[in-house]
Amino acid sequence: MFYATGFHKAALMAAKPKPQLLHKIAGTAVESSPKRARTLSTQSSMKDAFAKYAEYLNNLNDKRERVVKASRDITMNSKKVIFQVHRISKQNKEEVLEKAEKDLADVTTRHVSRLVNELQGTDFWKLRRAYSPGVQEYVEAATLCKFCKTGTLLSLDEINAVLLPLSDPSLEPLQINNLDYILGLADLTGELMRLAIGRISDGELEFAKKICRFVRDIYRELTLLVPHMDDNSDMKMKMDTMLQSTMKIENACFSVHVRGSEYMPLLGSDDPGSFLSGVPDIEL
């Protein structure tokens, strides 16, 4: 009997937790609740952060669409300026250039200003691919007008000086970068080639020779620059086209210089194609 009673007492003592164990259990319970609270707080913070990221990306995508639309408008209207310049002739040079400069100013105030307003701050680095085609076409139109009027090259600083008043003074302004400017110059040589051929057919030999020297200088300088450019994949393709344009101008001027004496009586003719009649086509 005594054995049974002692056995039961031992069992009860073994089942009853010690005070130290109770404190440990209580401490574990107390410590577990803050961990759960921190986990919920962390999940809420991550959810808020991802919501902000999603909002930022949505706004950036919307802005990219607006920038693409502005770039397309700049491209379309800059092409109209270039077409206007190609109407130039000995009789209407001042009138055509005045109209082209007016149209170019309209492109700047109506369409380039939209691009400037969208890209103030640092967004013009993030969205360069979206607006680069329009900027290149704008550079091409502006430099073509400047050359036809003064016979000189419109510099990058001069173009950016025109864009500076369109920006908010409190924010970093949109500035055309060196790469887009050089890409625009590469396209300019193609338009100058067409202009030179047209001037030759109209009897303006000296103007065509001036274009030839100008294009040749641009090609020579860019030939030295392109190998040192980091992002030059687009430029390498345009260099091949630039070389073809330069050769076409040189061949046309050379043919007229060598065989022009055969057609001297036709220099005063009103027929635009009369001067080059009999000159063989040039194949590159």
C-alpha positions as CSV (number, residue, x, y, z in Angstrom):
1,M,0.0,0.0,0.0
2,F,2.8,2.3,0.9
3,Y,4.5,1.3,-2.3
4,A,1.4,2.3,-4.3
5,T,1.0,5.6,-2.6
6,G,4.6,6.5,-3.1
7,F,4.3,5.5,-6.7
8,H,1.3,7.8,-7.2
9,K,3.1,10.7,-5.5
10,A,6.1,10.2,-7.8
11,A,3.8,10.1,-10.8
12,L,2.0,13.3,-9.7
13,M,5.3,15.1,-9.1
14,A,6.6,14.1,-12.5
15,A,3.4,15.3,-14.3
16,K,3.3,18.6,-12.4
17,P,5.6,21.1,-14.2
18,K,8.2,22.8,-12.2
19,P,8.0,26.5,-11.6
20,Q,11.1,27.1,-13.7
21,L,9.5,25.3,-16.6
22,L,6.4,27.3,-16.2
23,H,8.4,30.5,-16.5
24,K,10.1,29.2,-19.6
25,I,6.8,28.2,-21.2
26,A,5.3,31.6,-20.3
27,G,8.4,33.4,-21.7
28,T,8.2,31.4,-24.9
29,A,4.5,32.4,-25.4
30,V,5.3,36.0,-24.6
31,E,8.2,36.0,-27.1
32,S,6.2,34.3,-29.9
33,S,3.6,37.0,-30.1
34,P,6.0,39.9,-31.1
35,K,7.5,37.7,-33.9
36,R,4.0,37.2,-35.3
37,A,3.4,40.9,-35.2
38,R,6.7,41.6,-36.9
39,T,5.9,39.1,-39.7
40,L,2.5,40.8,-40.4
41,S,4.2,44.2,-40.4
42,T,6.9,43.0,-42.8
43,Q,4.3,41.6,-45.2
44,S,2.3,44.9,-45.1
45,S,5.5,46.9,-45.8
46,M,6.4,44.7,-48.8
47,K,2.8,45.0,-50.1
48,D,3.0,48.8,-49.9
49,A,6.4,48.8,-51.6
50,F,5.3,46.6,-54.5
51,A,2.2,48.8,-54.8
52,K,4.4,51.9,-55.2
53,Y,6.6,50.0,-57.7
54,A,3.6,49.1,-59.7
55,E,2.3,52.6,-59.7
56,Y,5.7,53.9,-60.8
57,L,6.0,51.4,-63.7
58,N,2.4,52.2,-64.8
59,N,3.2,55.9,-64.8
60,L,6.5,55.3,-66.6
61,N,4.8,53.2,-69.3
62,D,2.1,55.9,-69.8
63,K,4.8,58.5,-70.1
64,R,6.7,56.4,-72.6
65,E,3.6,56.2,-74.8
66,R,3.2,60.0,-74.7
67,V,6.9,60.4,-75.5
68,V,6.6,58.0,-78.5
69,K,3.7,60.0,-79.8
70,A,5.6,63.3,-79.5
71,S,8.6,61.7,-81.2
72,R,6.4,60.6,-84.1
73,D,5.0,64.1,-84.5
74,I,8.5,65.6,-84.4
75,T,9.6,63.2,-87.1
76,M,6.7,63.8,-89.4
77,N,6.8,67.6,-89.1
78,S,10.6,67.7,-89.4
79,K,10.4,65.8,-92.7
80,K,8.0,68.5,-93.9
81,V,10.7,71.0,-93.2
82,I,13.2,69.0,-95.2
83,F,10.8,68.6,-98.1
84,Q,10.4,72.4,-98.0
85,V,14.2,72.9,-98.3
86,H,14.4,70.7,-101.3
87,R,12.1,73.1,-103.2
88,I,15.0,75.5,-103.2
89,S,16.1,77.0,-106.5
90,K,18.1,80.0,-107.8
91,Q,14.9,82.0,-108.1
92,N,13.2,81.2,-104.7
93,K,16.1,80.5,-102.3
94,E,15.3,83.2,-99.7
95,E,11.5,82.5,-99.8
96,V,11.9,78.8,-99.4
97,L,14.4,79.1,-96.6
98,E,12.3,81.6,-94.8
99,K,9.3,79.2,-94.9
100,A,11.5,76.3,-93.8
101,E,12.8,78.2,-90.8
102,K,9.3,79.2,-89.8
103,D,8.1,75.6,-90.0
104,L,11.1,74.5,-88.0
105,A,10.3,77.1,-85.3
106,D,6.7,75.7,-85.2
107,V,8.0,72.2,-84.7
108,T,10.1,73.4,-81.8
109,T,7.3,75.3,-80.0
110,R,4.5,72.8,-80.7
111,H,6.1,69.4,-80.6
112,V,9.6,69.5,-79.2
113,S,8.2,71.5,-76.2
114,R,5.8,68.5,-75.5
115,L,8.8,66.3,-75.4
116,V,10.7,68.6,-73.1
117,N,7.8,68.8,-70.7
118,E,7.6,65.0,-70.5
119,L,11.3,64.4,-70.0
120,Q,12.3,67.0,-67.4
121,G,14.4,65.6,-64.6
122,T,16.2,62.4,-65.3
123,D,13.6,60.6,-67.5
124,F,15.3,61.6,-70.7
125,W,18.0,59.0,-69.9
126,K,15.5,56.2,-69.2
127,L,13.3,56.9,-72.2
128,R,16.0,57.8,-74.8
129,R,15.1,54.9,-77.1
130,A,11.5,56.2,-77.2
131,Y,12.3,59.7,-78.5
132,S,15.7,59.3,-80.2
133,P,14.2,58.9,-83.8
134,G,12.3,62.2,-83.5
135,V,15.4,64.0,-82.1
136,Q,17.6,62.7,-84.9
137,E,15.1,63.9,-87.5
138,Y,14.9,67.3,-85.8
139,V,18.7,67.6,-85.8
140,E,18.7,66.7,-89.5
141,A,16.1,69.4,-90.4
142,A,17.8,72.1,-88.3
143,T,21.3,71.5,-89.6
144,L,20.0,71.4,-93.2
145,C,18.3,74.8,-92.8
146,K,21.4,76.3,-91.2
147,F,23.7,75.0,-94.0
148,C,21.5,76.2,-96.8
149,K,21.3,79.6,-95.3
150,T,24.9,80.2,-94.0
151,G,27.0,77.3,-95.4
152,T,28.0,76.3,-91.9
153,L,27.2,73.5,-89.5
154,L,24.7,74.0,-86.7
155,S,26.5,72.9,-83.5
156,L,25.0,70.8,-80.7
157,D,25.4,73.7,-78.3
158,E,23.3,76.0,-80.6
159,I,20.5,73.4,-80.8
160,N,20.4,72.9,-77.0
161,A,20.4,76.6,-76.5
162,V,17.1,76.7,-78.5
163,L,15.6,74.0,-76.3
164,L,16.8,75.5,-73.0
165,P,14.0,78.2,-72.7
166,L,11.4,75.4,-73.1
167,S,12.4,73.7,-69.8
168,D,11.4,74.5,-66.3
169,P,14.4,76.3,-64.7
170,S,13.9,74.4,-61.4
171,L,14.4,71.0,-63.1
172,E,17.2,69.5,-65.1
173,P,16.5,70.5,-68.8
174,L,16.3,68.1,-71.7
175,Q,19.5,68.3,-73.7
176,I,20.2,66.5,-77.0
177,N,23.1,64.1,-76.3
178,N,26.1,63.7,-78.5
179,L,25.0,60.3,-80.0
180,D,21.7,61.6,-81.2
181,Y,23.3,64.7,-82.7
182,I,25.9,62.6,-84.6
183,L,23.2,60.2,-85.8
184,G,21.3,63.2,-87.1
185,L,24.4,64.5,-88.9
186,A,24.8,61.1,-90.6
187,D,21.2,61.4,-92.0
188,L,22.0,65.0,-93.0
189,T,24.5,63.8,-95.6
190,G,21.9,61.9,-97.4
191,E,19.7,64.9,-97.8
192,L,22.7,67.0,-98.9
193,M,23.4,64.4,-101.5
194,R,19.9,64.8,-103.0
195,L,20.2,68.6,-102.7
196,A,23.6,68.6,-104.5
197,I,22.3,66.5,-107.4
198,G,19.3,68.8,-107.7
199,R,21.6,71.9,-107.7
200,I,23.8,70.4,-110.4
201,S,20.7,69.8,-112.6
202,D,19.7,73.4,-112.0
203,G,23.2,74.7,-113.1
204,E,24.4,75.7,-109.6
205,L,27.8,74.0,-109.8
206,E,29.6,76.0,-107.1
207,F,26.8,75.3,-104.6
208,A,27.1,71.6,-105.4
209,K,30.9,71.7,-105.0
210,K,30.4,73.4,-101.6
211,I,28.0,70.6,-100.5
212,C,30.6,68.1,-101.7
213,R,33.3,69.6,-99.6
214,F,31.0,69.9,-96.6
215,V,29.8,66.3,-96.7
216,R,33.4,65.0,-97.2
217,D,34.6,66.9,-94.1
218,I,31.8,65.4,-92.0
219,Y,32.5,61.9,-93.2
220,R,36.3,62.3,-92.6
221,E,35.8,63.6,-89.0
222,L,33.2,60.9,-88.2
223,T,35.5,58.2,-89.5
224,L,38.0,59.2,-86.9
225,L,35.3,59.4,-84.1
226,V,33.2,56.3,-84.6
227,P,35.8,53.7,-83.6
228,H,36.0,55.3,-80.2
229,M,32.3,55.4,-79.5
230,D,30.9,53.0,-76.9
231,D,27.4,52.6,-78.4
232,N,28.2,52.7,-82.2
233,S,26.1,49.9,-83.7
234,D,23.6,52.3,-85.3
235,M,26.4,54.6,-86.3
236,K,28.4,51.9,-88.1
237,M,25.4,51.2,-90.4
238,K,24.9,54.9,-91.1
239,M,28.6,55.3,-92.0
240,D,28.2,52.9,-94.9
241,T,25.2,55.0,-96.2
242,M,27.2,58.2,-95.6
243,L,30.1,56.8,-97.7
244,Q,27.7,56.0,-100.6
245,S,26.2,59.5,-100.4
246,T,29.7,61.1,-100.4
247,M,30.7,59.1,-103.4
248,K,27.6,60.0,-105.4
249,I,28.2,63.7,-104.8
250,E,31.9,63.4,-105.7
251,N,31.1,61.4,-108.9
252,A,28.4,63.8,-110.0
253,C,30.7,66.8,-109.4
254,F,33.6,65.1,-111.1
255,S,31.5,64.2,-114.2
256,V,30.3,67.7,-114.5
257,H,33.8,69.1,-114.0
258,V,35.3,66.8,-116.7
259,R,32.5,66.8,-119.2
260,G,30.8,70.1,-118.3
261,S,32.4,71.9,-121.2
262,E,30.3,69.8,-123.6
263,Y,27.2,71.3,-122.1
264,M,28.2,75.0,-121.4
265,P,25.6,76.3,-123.8
266,L,22.9,74.6,-121.7
267,L,23.9,76.4,-118.4
268,G,21.3,79.1,-119.0
269,S,18.5,76.7,-120.0
270,D,15.3,76.7,-118.0
271,D,15.0,72.9,-118.3
272,P,16.2,71.5,-115.0
273,G,17.3,68.2,-116.6
274,S,19.0,69.7,-119.6
275,F,22.4,70.2,-118.0
276,L,23.0,66.5,-117.2
277,S,21.7,65.2,-120.5
278,G,24.3,62.8,-121.9
279,V,26.0,62.4,-118.6
280,P,26.1,58.6,-117.8
281,D,24.5,57.2,-114.7
282,I,26.9,56.5,-111.9
283,E,26.9,53.0,-110.4
284,L,28.6,52.4,-107.1
